[in-house]
Amino acid sequence: MSPTAEAPRRSAIRSRRAGARERLVFRAAIACAAFAAIDDAFLHPEPGTGAGDHLVSALLPVSAALLLAVVYPRLGPGLRAGAALLCGVLAVTAGVADGLRHVLVDRPVGDDLSVMLAGVAGVALVALALLTLWRTRRHDERPLRRYARRAVVAFAAVVAGVFLVLPAAIAIVATHRAREPVVAAHLGRGYGPVTFVTSDGLRLNGWYVPSQNRAAVIVTPGRIGPIAHARMLARSGYGVLLFDRRGEGESDGDFNAYGWAGDADIKAAVTFLRGRADVDPARIGGLGLSVGGEMLLETAAEDRRLSAVATEGASVRSIAEEWHMPGIGRLRKPFTPMVAQTLSVSVLANRRPPPDLLELVGRIAPRPLLLIRGMDGQPSEILNRAFYEVAGAPKTLWEVPGAGHTQALAADPRGYERRVVGFFDRALLRRAR
């Protein structure tokens, strides 16, 4: 065989060998990611949960990984690189947000090792994607056509990143952020730890300051953020209940940053307070910050045992509220990243999205509602104006100049205490402050 004919044959052999190595790397890496999903769902589930609670979040990603492993060799170089890059970014996100972060803030437990291994596999997939693109670049194109093709590919990559990859990565963090150690804080006389159980069987850990005026307020979420708010209410004689919602601290359940299913947690907290000898069952209110406000709005619409609700920084928790944002018309609704984000959270959380808050807020009346918005907070907090418009009387909207997200107390301490404590005094104690 002539050297001229031998060269293409050797090149083809090298290409096939490179393809075999590429397939091996992709399949090994995707297998690591699939095993991490199985480990997280079935081998090391969160306390209080079982395999039946994670069927969708495990089986759907594993099925997708198996399908990609089968069809990968049949894809063109661009699609292979895209598949590897997508899976790699999501695996790295899970490895950092769940495994590595938990090891750094606490200690290695459960599925941390498998998730971190998936993160390493994700790095390999990203490298494989870049290498595939480099090896398959074309040199025989005319410059104008080459630049046009690269521009189209770059535009498609940006669109996919914004509308698919980034929303899916946010959903992973929102449903698999590692737990942090519990940080205790002294809130007042008689303060101590408590536990109660939700309607779906989860044990929640909390802290309670006994009431001195027969009224009590649930302050949520019960991590470090609302400690100053809790102390403010305790100084005024209110019983104050803080608790770690499901998936946080030492409470059972799966974490969900958007508070999906959080209404069950607050309903259990109300039941706990109604059983306290120091609390009048007709004098229970709630103060919710950020996602805690969204949880309280939903709960108050469903449970009339809450006699008054104040929220600060409530906004968007799914596509249902996103579609009410100014500037999102009918034609733009399908073309917002929140569509993919809501779908991804629904899969990873194994539950349907919660109902639209704007359809719920009107059910709170005639119980009083106080809405607080920091004018320098998140743009989505503008929805508080929409909440105010659909809410029934009595209602109040307080927009705080210079306050960031849930920072109204820091921005105006005296005004905050006067308004918030006065609100609960009128609603729960039937007297003006």
N, C-alpha and C positions, 0 to 999 in steps of 0.2 A: 504493500500500500504506500502511495506517495506521501511525502510529508505534507503536501497541500491538503490531501483528503484526511490525513491522520489528525490534523489540528482540530477541525470541527468535532470529530469523534471524541477526542480527549476533553474538549470543552463541554460537550454534552454530558460526559461521565462526571466531570467535576460538578456540573449543575445539578445532576441527580443526587450526588452525594450531599451537596449543600442542602438540597431540598429535604433529604432524609434527616439531617441534623436539625434543620429548622422545625420539621414536624415533631421531632422528639422533644426539643426544648419547649415548644408550645404546649404539647400534650402533658408533659411533666408539670409545667407551671400551672396549667389550668386544672390539673388534678389536685395540686396543693390548695388552690382556691376553693375547689369543690369540697374537699375534705374539711376545710375550715368551716364552711357553711353547715356541713353535717355535724361537726363537733359542736358548734355553737347552738344548733337547734336541738339535737338529740342526745349527745353525750354529756354536755355540760350546760344544760339550760339554766336560766336564772331561777333563783329560789321562788318556790310557789307556782312554777310553771312546769309543763310537761311536753312531751313530744307532740301531742295533739294541738298544742297552742302554736306550733311553728311549722305546720305542714307546708303552707304556701311559701313562706320565706326560705325554706330549705329546698323543697322539691323543684320549684320553678328555676332558681339559679343553677341547681345541679343539672337539671334537664337541659338548660341553655348551654352549660359548659360541655355536656356530652355531645350535643348537636354540633357545637363549634369544633370539637375535637374530631368528629367524623367528617365534616365538610371542609375543614381547613385546607387539606391538600388540593381540593378542587377549585379553590378560590384563586382569583388573580392576585398579583403581588400587592396592588393597592388595597384590595379588600382584606388580604391577610394582614397587612400592616395595620389597617384600621381596626380589625378585630383584636389583634394583640395589644394595640395601644389602649383601646377601650377597656379591655379586661385588666390590663396592667394598671391603669390609673385607679380603677375601682378597687383592685386588690391592695394597692399601696394605701389608699384611703382607709380601708378597713384595718390594715395592719397597724397604721399609725394611730387612728382614732380609738380603736378598741384595745388591741394588744399592747403596743408600745406605751401608749399614754397611761394605761392602767398600771403597768410595771413601774413607770416613773413616779406616779402620784401615790401608789400604794404598794402592792406586792404581786408577784406572779400567782395567778390562780386560774382554775378552769381551763378555758380554751385559749388563754393568752399565747401559748407556744405555737399552736396551730395557726392562729390568726397572724402572728408575727412572721411565721414561715410563709404564709400566703402573701404578706407584704414584700418579702424578699423575692418570691416568685413574680410578684407584680413588677418589681424593678427589672427582672430578667425579661418580662414580656415587653416592657417599654423599650429596652435595649434591642430586643429582637425586631420590634416594629421599625425602629430607626435604621437598623442594619439592613432590613429587607428593602426599605425605600432606597437606601444608598446603593445596594447591589443591583437593583432593577432600574436605576435611572437610565434614561435613554440619551444617547449621544448622536443618533442619526437624524434627529429632528432639526428642522430649520429653526433658527433662534426665535423668530416671532411666534411660531407654533409652540415651541417649548415653553416660552414665558407665559403664553396664554393658558396652556394646560396647567402649569404650576399655579397660576393665579386662581383658576377654577378649583383646583385641589385645595389650595389654602383657604379659599372662601368656604368650601364645603366643610373643611375641618373646623373652622371657626363656628359655623352654624351648628354643627354636630356637638361641639364642645359646650356652647351656650345653652342649647335647647335639650341636649340629651345627657352628655357626660357630667357636666357640672350639677344639674339637678339630681342625677342619680347619686353622685358623690355626697351631696348635701343630705340626701335621704339616708345614706349609710351612717353618717355622723349623727343624724337626728334620731336614729333608732338603735345605734350600737355604741354610743359614747360610753367610755368606761366609767364605772362607778368611782366616786371619790370617798375618802374616809370621812366619817361624820365629824363635824366641828361643833362642839358644844359651846353654848353661851348662856350665862346667867341672866335671866330675864326679870326676876323679882321674887318676892316672898312666896314660899310654897312651890316654887318652880320645880318640876321634875319630869322624868320620862314617862310616857304612856304608850300603849299599843291598842290598836283596834283592827277589825277585820272588815274587808269590803264584801259586797254582795257576791262577787265572783271568787271569794275565798282567799284573797291576798292579805297577809298581815302587814300593816303599816306601822312604822315607828314614828313617834312624835314627842312633843314637849308641851307641857301645859302649865299656865299660871292661873291659880284659882281666882274666881271672880269675887269682887268685893261689892258689886252693885247688882248682882243677879243677872247680868247680861254678859255675853261672851262673843268674841269675834274670832273667826278662822282667818289666819293670815297665811296666804299661799302665793308662790311656792315657799316651802319652809326650809330653805338652805340659808346661806350667809346673808343674802341680800336684804330680807325684810326684818332683820334683827332690830334695827332702829325703829321701824314701824311698830313692831311688837312691844318694845319698851315704852313707846309713846302711849299706846293703848293701856298697857298694864299700869302705868303711872296714874291714869285716869280712872282706875278701879275696874277695868274690864277684865274678865277672864280671857286669856289669849291661848289659842291652840295653833301651834305650828307642827307640821309633819313632813316627812320625806315622802313625796308621792311615789307611786309604783316605779320600780327600777332605779331609785335613787337611794344613796346612803345604805341603810340596813333594811329597807323595805323590800318586800317581795315584788316580783313582777318584772316585765320588760320595760326598759326606758323608752320614752317617746318625748322628744324635745318640744313637740307641738301640743302636748297634753291630751292627745286622743285617748279617750276612755277615762280621762281625769275626773269627769263628773261623778263616776262611781266612788272615787276616793273622797271627794268632798261630801257626798251623801253619807258615807260611812263616818266622816268626821262630825257631821250634824247629829247623827244617831248617837255617837259617843257623848257629845255635849248634852243632849237631851236626857241622858242617863245620869248626869252629874247632879248631886244634891245642891250645889252652889249656883246652879244655872236655872233660870226660868225658861222652859222650852219655847216660849213665845218671844224671847229676847236673844235670838241668835242671828248674828250678821256675818258678813264676809268682806275681807279686804284682799284683793288680788292684784298682784304686780305682773305685768307682761303676760306670759302664758297663763299665770294664775288668774289673771283677770278674765281671760277667755274661758277658762274652766268654770269660773264662778258665774259668768253670764249664762252659760249653758245650764249649769246646775240650778240656778235661780229660776230659769224658765221652766224647768221640769219638776222642781221640788219646792213647794210653797212653805216648807218649814224654815227656809231662810227668810228672815223678816226685813233685811236691808242689805244692799250690796254696793260696795265702792270698788272701782277698778282703776288702775293706772297703767297706761301703756298697752292696753289690749289692741290687737290689730288682726293680722292675717294668720290663719293656721292651715288653710288649704285653698284650693282653687275656688271654692265657693265664695270666700271673702275677697280673694284677689280680683274676681270679676267685677266687684263693686268699686274698685279703685278708680279715681278720676283718670280719664284718658284711655281707658280700656273699653273701646266700643265693641259692638257685636262682631265686627269683622276681625278684630284683633284677638278675641277670646281664645280661639284655638292656637294662637301663635304667641304664647307666653311660656317661659320656662317652668312656671308653676304647674302646668299640665303634667309634664313628665315627673316633676318633683312629687306631686300629690299621688300619682300612680305608683311611683317607686316607694314612697312611704307606706302606701296601702299594702303593697306586696310584702315589704320587709317587716311591717307591724302586724301582718296577718289580720287586718280588719279594714272595714269600709271607712271612708272619711266621715268625720262628724258632720252634723247638719249645719247649714248656713247660719251664722250668728245673727245676721240681719233679719232672719225669719223667726228668731227666738226672742230677741230683746223685747219685743212688744208684749210678750207674755208675762213679764216681770211685774208690771203695774197691777194693782195700785201700791205695791211695795216700793219704797223709795230707792232711787238709783243715782249714784254719783259717779260720773265719768271724768277722769283726769288725764290730760294730755300734756306732755312736755313739748314745748314748741320747737326745741332743738333735738327732739328725739328721732326715732325712725320715721321715714316718710310714710310708711303704711299706717302710722298712728292717726293719720287724717281721717281714718274710718270712724274715729270716735264721734265726728260730726254726723256721720250717717247713723251710727247707733243712737245718738241723741234724737235725731229726727224721727226715727221709727219707734222710739221708746214712749211709753205712756207716762202720764204724770203720777206722782211727783218725780221730777228728774232735774239734774243739774250737770252742766258741762263746765269744767274749770280748765282752761288752757293756760299753762304756766310759762311766762316768758323766761328764756334763758335756761330752762330745765332740759336735760337730756333724757334718754330713755329710763324711766322709773327713778329719776333723780329730782323729782319735785320737792321732796322733803329736804334734800340738801340745798336746793336752790332757794327755798323760802320756808325755813323751819317753823316760824311762828304762824305764817299763813296756812301752812299745811296742817298743823295741829289744830288751829282754830276751825278750819273747814272740815277736816275729816273727823275729829273727835266730836265736834258740834253736830255733824251729820248723824253719827251713831247715837249721840245723846237724844236728839229729836226723834230718831226712828225707833230706838230701843228703850229709852228711859222716859219718853214723852215729856221732855222738858228742854227748853232752850239753854244753850251754853252762854 
